[in-house]
Amino acid sequence: MNGRHPDRQAARLQGDDGASLVEYVLLVSLIALLCIGGLRYFQSSVEESFDSSASAISEASP
């Protein structure tokens, strides 16, 4: 045996689950912030595209 107590090693491994959860929460938060930032950055061009599409559809209607 390597001299370590099995309970300590098991407790150390259980502590890694909490760190993984925090890392996943930080990752999801970062992705959400990037998505929101991207939507705000492209908001005007997307809005113009939808406006031109809506006007083209309304003009094509009989």
C-alpha positions, 0 to 999 in steps of 0.5 A, spaced: 500 500 500 502 507 498 501 509 506 494 513 504 488 512 508 482 509 503 477 514 507 481 520 505 482 518 498 475 517 497 473 524 500 478 527 496 475 524 490 468 526 492 470 533 493 472 533 485 465 532 483 463 539 486 469 542 483 466 539 476 459 542 477 462 549 479 466 548 472 460 546 468 456 552 471 461 557 469 462 554 462 454 555 461 454 562 464 460 564 459 456 561 453 450 564 455 454 571 455 457 570 449 450 568 446 447 574 449 453 579 446 452 576 439 445 577 439 446 584 441 452 585 436 448 583 430 441 586 433 441 592 428 443 587 422 438 582 423 432 587 425 434 590 418 433 583 414 427 582 418 424 589 416 426 588 409 423 581 408 417 583 411 416 589 407 417 585 401 412 580 403 407 585 404 408 588 397 408 581 394 401 580 397 395 581 392 
